[in-house]
Amino acid sequence: MWVQREVELRPRERGFHLVTGEVLEAVPEIGELRVGIVHVFIRHTSASLTLNENASPDVRRDFETWFSDAVPDGWPEFAHTLEGPDDMPAHVKASLLGPSVSFPVTDGRPALGTWQGIYLCEHRNRSGSRSLTVTAWGEAG
């Protein structure tokens, strides 16, 4: 079985946001897979995805703090500045984290670790909605 859906995430403020539930709700066919893989791809260059801690909001705040310190807005060495002081840093952060995550499915459920969830990593101060392409494939059971 193969299924692919476009998922539109509402605009969010800068930071790291859990979106696991939104992704799973948008592709209910994941629940039909006995064994499979889900691939989630973000179609933007100033936001990214990662899998990490799904319980403590402190982890998400700490991620934002670290990335903002490591790649500060308005760094004077950046030449690409036409879209604002947060744009080029957003591209760097998105490249560091990457545009996609994949995870296994076992018996209709994501085979994630106990404390793992999908983060939307929003790197711009003001962004619009974010588009994901979610592809699930495997053996239905």
Protein Blocks (a to p, Z undefined) as FASTA:
>chain_A
ZZddddddddddeddddfklmmmmmmmmlmmpmbdcdddddfbfkbccddddfkbmmlmm
mmmmmmmmmmcghiakbmblmnojklmmmmmmmmmnopcdcdddeehiacbdfkbccddd
dfbfbdcddddddddddddZZ
